[in-house]
Amino acid sequence: MSAANVIDGKRRDFLYIATGAAGTVGAALSLWPMIDQMNPDASVLALTSIEVDLAPLAEGQGVTIKWRGNPVFIRYRTPQEIAAAKAVAITDLVDPAARNANLPEGAEATDENRVIGGKESMLVMVGICTHLGCVPLGQ
């Protein structure tokens, strides 16, 4: 094998790699608009967070607001309601798992695990119909 053939082989390998790299970059750049359009637009992002003034609520009152198309029920619990919630046995609950990202896996759904310390009086519930036919009332 002559030196010219070795140089041509290395040059050909370089051209193959460079062509493949350019093709890959071009394909990625051409697919980017399609991938980017899957991101939520500004109107959807605006609905992801809301602020609600809870100052007008008195003990025992509740309010229903809409968040991301679902009703959210906020109730200012009375001391009797808080005591009743703490007294419920875990075995009486339909779903005893807390399912809270802030708690360890498998945490029980006790009232203490469902509230923020010092804010036990506010109960926030999201009303999601699982069979697409009912209207959650929040009571």
Backbone as JSON Lines, residues from 0, in Angstrom:
{"i":0,"aa":"M","n":[0.84,-1.15,0.0],"ca":[0.0,0.0,0.0],"c":[0.9,1.23,0.0]}
{"i":1,"aa":"S","n":[0.58,2.15,-0.86],"ca":[1.42,3.34,-0.99],"c":[0.98,4.4,0.01]}
{"i":2,"aa":"A","n":[1.8,5.4,0.21],"ca":[1.51,6.49,1.15],"c":[0.32,7.31,0.66]}
{"i":3,"aa":"A","n":[0.15,7.41,-0.67],"ca":[-0.97,8.19,-1.21],"c":[-2.31,7.52,-0.87]}
{"i":4,"aa":"N","n":[-2.34,6.17,-0.93],"ca":[-3.57,5.46,-0.58],"c":[-3.93,5.6,0.89]}
{"i":5,"aa":"V","n":[-2.91,5.62,1.77],"ca":[-3.15,5.78,3.2],"c":[-3.72,7.17,3.47]}
{"i":6,"aa":"I","n":[-3.15,8.19,2.81],"ca":[-3.63,9.56,3.0],"c":[-5.06,9.69,2.46]}
{"i":7,"aa":"D","n":[-5.32,9.08,1.28],"ca":[-6.67,9.15,0.71],"c":[-7.69,8.44,1.62]}
{"i":8,"aa":"G","n":[-7.27,7.33,2.25],"ca":[-8.16,6.61,3.16],"c":[-8.5,7.45,4.38]}
{"i":9,"aa":"K","n":[-7.52,8.11,4.94],"ca":[-7.77,8.97,6.09],"c":[-8.64,10.16,5.71]}
{"i":10,"aa":"R","n":[-8.4,10.69,4.51],"ca":[-9.19,11.82,4.05],"c":[-10.65,11.4,3.82]}
{"i":11,"aa":"R","n":[-10.84,10.22,3.25],"ca":[-12.17,9.71,3.0],"c":[-12.91,9.48,4.32]}
{"i":12,"aa":"D","n":[-12.2,8.89,5.32],"ca":[-12.82,8.69,6.63],"c":[-13.24,10.02,7.24]}
{"i":13,"aa":"F","n":[-12.38,11.03,7.14],"ca":[-12.71,12.35,7.67],"c":[-13.94,12.91,6.96]}
{"i":14,"aa":"L","n":[-14.02,12.76,5.65],"ca":[-15.16,13.28,4.9],"c":[-16.46,12.57,5.29]}
{"i":15,"aa":"Y","n":[-16.39,11.26,5.52],"ca":[-17.57,10.51,5.96],"c":[-18.05,11.01,7.33]}
{"i":16,"aa":"I","n":[-17.12,11.17,8.25],"ca":[-17.48,11.62,9.6],"c":[-18.03,13.04,9.56]}
{"i":17,"aa":"A","n":[-17.37,13.92,8.8],"ca":[-17.83,15.3,8.7],"c":[-19.21,15.38,8.05]}
{"i":18,"aa":"T","n":[-19.44,14.59,7.02],"ca":[-20.74,14.57,6.36],"c":[-21.82,14.04,7.3]}
{"i":19,"aa":"G","n":[-21.53,12.99,8.02],"ca":[-22.48,12.43,8.98],"c":[-22.8,13.42,10.1]}
{"i":20,"aa":"A","n":[-21.77,14.1,10.59],"ca":[-21.98,15.09,11.65],"c":[-22.82,16.25,11.14]}
{"i":21,"aa":"A","n":[-22.53,16.74,9.95],"ca":[-23.31,17.83,9.38],"c":[-24.76,17.41,9.14]}
{"i":22,"aa":"G","n":[-24.96,16.19,8.69],"ca":[-26.32,15.68,8.49],"c":[-27.08,15.56,9.8]}
{"i":23,"aa":"T","n":[-26.41,15.09,10.83],"ca":[-27.05,14.96,12.14],"c":[-27.44,16.33,12.7]}
{"i":24,"aa":"V","n":[-26.54,17.3,12.61],"ca":[-26.83,18.64,13.09],"c":[-27.97,19.25,12.27]}
{"i":25,"aa":"G","n":[-27.96,19.06,10.96],"ca":[-29.03,19.59,10.1],"c":[-30.37,18.96,10.44]}
{"i":26,"aa":"A","n":[-30.39,17.64,10.69],"ca":[-31.64,16.97,11.04],"c":[-32.16,17.48,12.39]}
{"i":27,"aa":"A","n":[-31.26,17.66,13.35],"ca":[-31.68,18.17,14.66],"c":[-32.23,19.58,14.54]}
{"i":28,"aa":"L","n":[-31.57,20.42,13.76],"ca":[-32.05,21.79,13.59],"c":[-33.39,21.84,12.84]}
{"i":29,"aa":"S","n":[-33.59,20.93,11.93],"ca":[-34.87,20.94,11.21],"c":[-36.0,20.38,12.07]}
{"i":30,"aa":"L","n":[-35.7,19.49,13.04],"ca":[-36.72,18.94,13.92],"c":[-37.03,19.84,15.11]}
{"i":31,"aa":"W","n":[-36.13,20.77,15.43],"ca":[-36.33,21.62,16.61],"c":[-37.65,22.39,16.6]}
{"i":32,"aa":"P","n":[-38.07,23.01,15.51],"ca":[-39.37,23.71,15.55],"c":[-40.53,22.79,15.89]}
{"i":33,"aa":"M","n":[-40.51,21.56,15.41],"ca":[-41.59,20.62,15.71],"c":[-41.56,20.24,17.19]}
{"i":34,"aa":"I","n":[-40.39,20.05,17.75],"ca":[-40.28,19.7,19.17],"c":[-40.66,20.91,20.03]}
{"i":35,"aa":"D","n":[-40.22,22.09,19.64],"ca":[-40.48,23.29,20.42],"c":[-41.96,23.66,20.44]}
{"i":36,"aa":"Q","n":[-42.7,23.36,19.4],"ca":[-44.11,23.7,19.38],"c":[-44.92,22.86,20.35]}
{"i":37,"aa":"M","n":[-44.36,21.79,20.89],"ca":[-45.07,20.97,21.87],"c":[-45.07,21.6,23.26]}
{"i":38,"aa":"N","n":[-44.25,22.62,23.49],"ca":[-44.25,23.3,24.78],"c":[-45.54,24.08,24.95]}
{"i":39,"aa":"P","n":[-46.01,24.23,26.19],"ca":[-47.24,24.99,26.4],"c":[-47.04,26.47,26.06]}
{"i":40,"aa":"D","n":[-48.11,27.09,25.56],"ca":[-48.0,28.51,25.22],"c":[-48.23,29.37,26.46]}
{"i":41,"aa":"A","n":[-48.12,30.67,26.3],"ca":[-48.19,31.59,27.43],"c":[-49.54,31.55,28.13]}
{"i":42,"aa":"S","n":[-50.62,31.33,27.4],"ca":[-51.94,31.31,28.03],"c":[-52.08,30.1,28.96]}
{"i":43,"aa":"V","n":[-51.48,28.99,28.6],"ca":[-51.53,27.81,29.46],"c":[-50.65,28.01,30.69]}
{"i":44,"aa":"L","n":[-49.48,28.57,30.49],"ca":[-48.59,28.82,31.62],"c":[-49.19,29.82,32.59]}
{"i":45,"aa":"A","n":[-49.97,30.75,32.1],"ca":[-50.61,31.74,32.97],"c":[-51.64,31.07,33.88]}
{"i":46,"aa":"L","n":[-52.2,29.96,33.47],"ca":[-53.21,29.27,34.27],"c":[-52.62,28.33,35.3]}
{"i":47,"aa":"T","n":[-51.3,28.12,35.29],"ca":[-50.71,27.14,36.2],"c":[-50.62,27.62,37.62]}
{"i":48,"aa":"S","n":[-50.66,28.9,37.84],"ca":[-50.63,29.39,39.22],"c":[-51.66,30.5,39.38]}
{"i":49,"aa":"I","n":[-52.31,30.49,40.54],"ca":[-53.3,31.51,40.84],"c":[-53.09,31.96,42.28]}
{"i":50,"aa":"E","n":[-53.58,33.13,42.58],"ca":[-53.56,33.64,43.94],"c":[-54.99,33.9,44.36]}
{"i":51,"aa":"V","n":[-55.31,33.47,45.56],"ca":[-56.67,33.63,46.09],"c":[-56.57,34.32,47.44]}
{"i":52,"aa":"D","n":[-57.37,35.35,47.62],"ca":[-57.42,36.06,48.89],"c":[-58.37,35.31,49.83]}
{"i":53,"aa":"L","n":[-57.82,34.72,50.88],"ca":[-58.62,33.93,51.82],"c":[-59.03,34.74,53.04]}
{"i":54,"aa":"A","n":[-58.67,36.0,53.09],"ca":[-59.0,36.84,54.25],"c":[-60.51,36.97,54.48]}
{"i":55,"aa":"P","n":[-61.35,37.06,53.44],"ca":[-62.8,37.2,53.69],"c":[-63.47,35.95,54.26]}
{"i":56,"aa":"L","n":[-62.8,34.78,54.2],"ca":[-63.42,33.55,54.68],"c":[-63.5,33.55,56.2]}
{"i":57,"aa":"A","n":[-64.66,33.16,56.72],"ca":[-64.83,32.97,58.16],"c":[-64.8,31.48,58.45]}
{"i":58,"aa":"E","n":[-64.63,31.12,59.73],"ca":[-64.62,29.71,60.1],"c":[-65.89,29.02,59.63]}
{"i":59,"aa":"G","n":[-65.72,27.85,59.03],"ca":[-66.86,27.09,58.54],"c":[-67.28,27.43,57.12]}
{"i":60,"aa":"Q","n":[-66.69,28.45,56.53],"ca":[-67.04,28.83,55.16],"c":[-66.08,28.17,54.17]}
{"i":61,"aa":"G","n":[-66.54,28.09,52.94],"ca":[-65.73,27.55,51.86],"c":[-65.92,28.36,50.6]}
{"i":62,"aa":"V","n":[-65.0,28.22,49.69],"ca":[-65.07,28.91,48.41],"c":[-64.62,27.92,47.33]}
{"i":63,"aa":"T","n":[-65.22,28.04,46.16],"ca":[-64.84,27.21,45.02],"c":[-64.23,28.11,43.96]}
{"i":64,"aa":"I","n":[-63.03,27.76,43.51],"ca":[-62.36,28.5,42.45],"c":[-62.02,27.54,41.34]}
{"i":65,"aa":"K","n":[-61.66,28.07,40.2],"ca":[-61.3,27.23,39.06],"c":[-59.8,27.37,38.8]}
{"i":66,"aa":"W","n":[-59.13,26.23,38.68],"ca":[-57.7,26.2,38.41],"c":[-57.44,25.12,37.37]}
{"i":67,"aa":"R","n":[-56.87,25.53,36.24],"ca":[-56.56,24.62,35.13],"c":[-57.78,23.83,34.69]}
{"i":68,"aa":"G","n":[-58.94,24.46,34.75],"ca":[-60.17,23.83,34.28],"c":[-60.83,22.93,35.3]}
{"i":69,"aa":"N","n":[-60.25,22.78,36.49],"ca":[-60.82,21.93,37.53],"c":[-61.23,22.78,38.72]}
{"i":70,"aa":"P","n":[-62.32,22.38,39.38],"ca":[-62.7,23.14,40.58],"c":[-61.76,22.83,41.74]}
{"i":71,"aa":"V","n":[-61.44,23.87,42.5],"ca":[-60.64,23.73,43.71],"c":[-61.49,24.26,44.86]}
{"i":72,"aa":"F","n":[-61.65,23.44,45.87],"ca":[-62.47,23.8,47.02],"c":[-61.56,24.17,48.17]}
{"i":73,"aa":"I","n":[-61.76,25.36,48.7],"ca":[-60.98,25.81,49.84],"c":[-61.95,26.03,51.0]}
{"i":74,"aa":"R","n":[-61.67,25.4,52.12],"ca":[-62.57,25.48,53.27],"c":[-61.77,25.91,54.5]}
{"i":75,"aa":"Y","n":[-62.31,26.86,55.22],"ca":[-61.75,27.31,56.48],"c":[-62.39,26.42,57.55]}
{"i":76,"aa":"R","n":[-61.65,25.42,58.01],"ca":[-62.2,24.41,58.92],"c":[-62.35,24.95,60.34]}
{"i":77,"aa":"T","n":[-63.39,24.49,60.98],"ca":[-63.61,24.82,62.38],"c":[-62.77,23.9,63.24]}
{"i":78,"aa":"P","n":[-62.53,24.24,64.5],"ca":[-61.78,23.33,65.38],"c":[-62.44,21.95,65.5]}
{"i":79,"aa":"Q","n":[-63.77,21.9,65.44],"ca":[-64.46,20.61,65.5],"c":[-64.16,19.77,64.26]}
{"i":80,"aa":"E","n":[-64.13,20.4,63.09],"ca":[-63.81,19.67,61.84],"c":[-62.37,19.17,61.87]}
{"i":81,"aa":"I","n":[-61.47,19.97,62.41],"ca":[-60.06,19.54,62.49],"c":[-59.94,18.35,63.44]}
{"i":82,"aa":"A","n":[-60.6,18.43,64.58],"ca":[-60.57,17.32,65.54],"c":[-61.18,16.06,64.94]}
{"i":83,"aa":"A","n":[-62.28,16.2,64.2],"ca":[-62.91,15.04,63.57],"c":[-61.99,14.42,62.52]}
{"i":84,"aa":"A","n":[-61.27,15.26,61.76],"ca":[-60.35,14.74,60.74],"c":[-59.18,14.01,61.38]}
{"i":85,"aa":"K","n":[-58.71,14.51,62.51],"ca":[-57.59,13.85,63.2],"c":[-58.04,12.54,63.85]}
{"i":86,"aa":"A","n":[-59.31,12.42,64.17],"ca":[-59.82,11.23,64.85],"c":[-60.12,10.07,63.9]}
{"i":87,"aa":"V","n":[-60.12,10.29,62.6],"ca":[-60.44,9.23,61.64],"c":[-59.32,8.19,61.63]}
{"i":88,"aa":"A","n":[-59.7,6.94,61.74],"ca":[-58.72,5.85,61.69],"c":[-58.3,5.62,60.24]}
{"i":89,"aa":"I","n":[-57.02,5.32,60.06],"ca":[-56.48,5.08,58.71],"c":[-57.22,3.93,58.04]}
{"i":90,"aa":"T","n":[-57.64,2.94,58.79],"ca":[-58.34,1.79,58.2],"c":[-59.72,2.17,57.67]}
{"i":91,"aa":"D","n":[-60.27,3.28,58.12],"ca":[-61.58,3.73,57.62],"c":[-61.49,4.47,56.3]}
{"i":92,"aa":"L","n":[-60.3,4.87,55.89],"ca":[-60.13,5.63,54.66],"c":[-60.15,4.71,53.44]}
{"i":93,"aa":"V","n":[-60.73,5.19,52.36],"ca":[-60.76,4.42,51.12],"c":[-59.35,4.27,50.56]}
{"i":94,"aa":"D","n":[-58.57,5.35,50.63],"ca":[-57.18,5.33,50.15],"c":[-56.29,5.81,51.29]}
{"i":95,"aa":"P","n":[-55.61,4.9,51.97],"ca":[-54.81,5.3,53.14],"c":[-53.45,5.9,52.8]}
{"i":96,"aa":"A","n":[-53.08,5.95,51.52],"ca":[-51.78,6.5,51.14],"c":[-51.87,8.01,50.99]}
{"i":97,"aa":"A","n":[-50.86,8.73,51.49],"ca":[-50.87,10.19,51.45],"c":[-50.66,10.72,50.04]}
{"i":98,"aa":"R","n":[-49.83,10.08,49.24],"ca":[-49.53,10.5,47.86],"c":[-49.14,11.97,47.79]}
{"i":99,"aa":"N","n":[-48.15,12.33,48.55],"ca":[-47.68,13.7,48.61],"c":[-46.19,13.68,48.28]}
{"i":100,"aa":"A","n":[-45.8,14.5,47.31],"ca":[-44.39,14.52,46.89],"c":[-43.48,15.02,48.0]}
{"i":101,"aa":"N","n":[-44.02,15.7,48.99],"ca":[-43.2,16.22,50.09],"c":[-43.03,15.21,51.22]}
{"i":102,"aa":"L","n":[-43.66,14.07,51.11],"ca":[-43.58,13.04,52.14],"c":[-42.88,11.81,51.6]}
{"i":103,"aa":"P","n":[-42.32,10.98,52.46],"ca":[-41.7,9.74,51.98],"c":[-42.72,8.8,51.35]}
{"i":104,"aa":"E","n":[-42.27,7.94,50.48],"ca":[-43.14,6.97,49.81],"c":[-43.81,6.08,50.85]}
{"i":105,"aa":"G","n":[-45.1,5.89,50.7],"ca":[-45.84,5.02,51.61],"c":[-46.34,5.71,52.87]}
{"i":106,"aa":"A","n":[-46.24,7.02,52.95],"ca":[-46.73,7.74,54.13],"c":[-48.24,7.63,54.21]}
{"i":107,"aa":"E","n":[-48.74,7.54,55.42],"ca":[-50.18,7.4,55.61],"c":[-50.89,8.75,55.46]}
{"i":108,"aa":"A","n":[-52.16,8.69,55.08],"ca":[-52.95,9.9,54.81],"c":[-53.58,10.44,56.09]}
{"i":109,"aa":"T","n":[-52.77,10.62,57.12],"ca":[-53.28,11.22,58.35],"c":[-53.49,12.7,58.11]}
{"i":110,"aa":"D","n":[-54.28,13.32,58.97],"ca":[-54.53,14.76,58.83],"c":[-53.23,15.54,58.97]}
{"i":111,"aa":"E","n":[-52.33,15.09,59.83],"ca":[-51.04,15.76,60.02],"c":[-50.19,15.73,58.75]}
{"i":112,"aa":"N","n":[-50.31,14.66,57.95],"ca":[-49.56,14.55,56.7],"c":[-50.19,15.34,55.56]}
{"i":113,"aa":"R","n":[-51.43,15.76,55.74],"ca":[-52.12,16.46,54.67],"c":[-52.17,17.97,54.85]}
{"i":114,"aa":"V","n":[-51.67,18.46,55.97],"ca":[-51.73,19.9,56.22],"c":[-50.33,20.45,56.44]}
{"i":115,"aa":"I","n":[-50.23,21.76,56.35],"ca":[-48.98,22.46,56.64],"c":[-49.07,22.94,58.08]}
{"i":116,"aa":"G","n":[-48.02,22.73,58.84],"ca":[-48.01,23.13,60.24],"c":[-48.38,24.6,60.42]}
{"i":117,"aa":"G","n":[-49.3,24.87,61.32],"ca":[-49.75,26.23,61.56],"c":[-50.89,26.67,60.65]}
{"i":118,"aa":"K","n":[-51.21,25.89,59.63],"ca":[-52.28,26.24,58.7],"c":[-53.31,25.11,58.63]}
{"i":119,"aa":"E","n":[-53.5,24.43,59.73],"ca":[-54.43,23.29,59.76],"c":[-55.86,23.69,59.45]}
{"i":120,"aa":"S","n":[-56.18,24.96,59.65],"ca":[-57.56,25.4,59.45],"c":[-57.96,25.49,57.98]}
{"i":121,"aa":"M","n":[-57.0,25.59,57.07],"ca":[-57.32,25.7,55.64],"c":[-57.22,24.32,54.98]}
{"i":122,"aa":"L","n":[-58.31,23.91,54.38],"ca":[-58.36,22.65,53.65],"c":[-58.52,22.97,52.17]}
{"i":123,"aa":"V","n":[-57.6,22.48,51.34],"ca":[-57.64,22.72,49.9],"c":[-57.82,21.37,49.21]}
{"i":124,"aa":"M","n":[-58.86,21.26,48.4],"ca":[-59.15,20.01,47.7],"c":[-59.36,20.3,46.22]}
{"i":125,"aa":"V","n":[-58.8,19.46,45.37],"ca":[-59.01,19.58,43.94],"c":[-60.09,18.59,43.56]}
{"i":126,"aa":"G","n":[-61.12,19.07,42.86],"ca":[-62.23,18.22,42.46],"c":[-62.04,17.71,41.05]}
{"i":127,"aa":"I","n":[-61.61,16.47,40.93],"ca":[-61.39,15.87,39.62],"c":[-62.34,14.69,39.48]}
{"i":128,"aa":"C","n":[-63.19,14.76,38.49],"ca":[-64.11,13.66,38.22],"c":[-63.35,12.56,37.49]}
{"i":129,"aa":"T","n":[-63.4,11.35,38.01],"ca":[-62.65,10.26,37.4],"c":[-63.39,9.55,36.28]}
{"i":130,"aa":"H","n":[-64.68,9.83,36.13],"ca":[-65.43,9.16,35.08],"c":[-66.13,10.14,34.13]}
{"i":131,"aa":"L","n":[-65.73,11.39,34.15],"ca":[-66.15,12.41,33.2],"c":[-67.66,12.58,33.11]}
{"i":132,"aa":"G","n":[-68.33,12.57,34.25],"ca":[-69.77,12.74,34.18],"c":[-70.35,13.49,35.35]}
{"i":133,"aa":"C","n":[-69.62,13.53,36.46],"ca":[-70.19,14.17,37.64],"c":[-69.68,15.6,37.78]}
{"i":134,"aa":"V","n":[-70.35,16.34,38.62],"ca":[-69.94,17.71,38.94],"c":[-69.6,17.72,40.42]}
{"i":135,"aa":"P","n":[-68.3,17.76,40.78],"ca":[-67.95,17.79,42.2],"c":[-68.48,19.05,42.85]}
{"i":136,"aa":"L","n":[-69.07,18.91,44.04],"ca":[-69.65,20.04,44.74],"c":[-68.76,20.55,45.87]}
{"i":137,"aa":"G","n":[-67.9,19.72,46.42],"ca":[-66.97,20.15,47.45],"c":[-67.52,20.1,48.86]}
{"i":138,"aa":"Q","n":[-68.75,19.64,49.05],"ca":[-69.28,19.53,50.41],"c":[-69.25,18.07,50.79]}
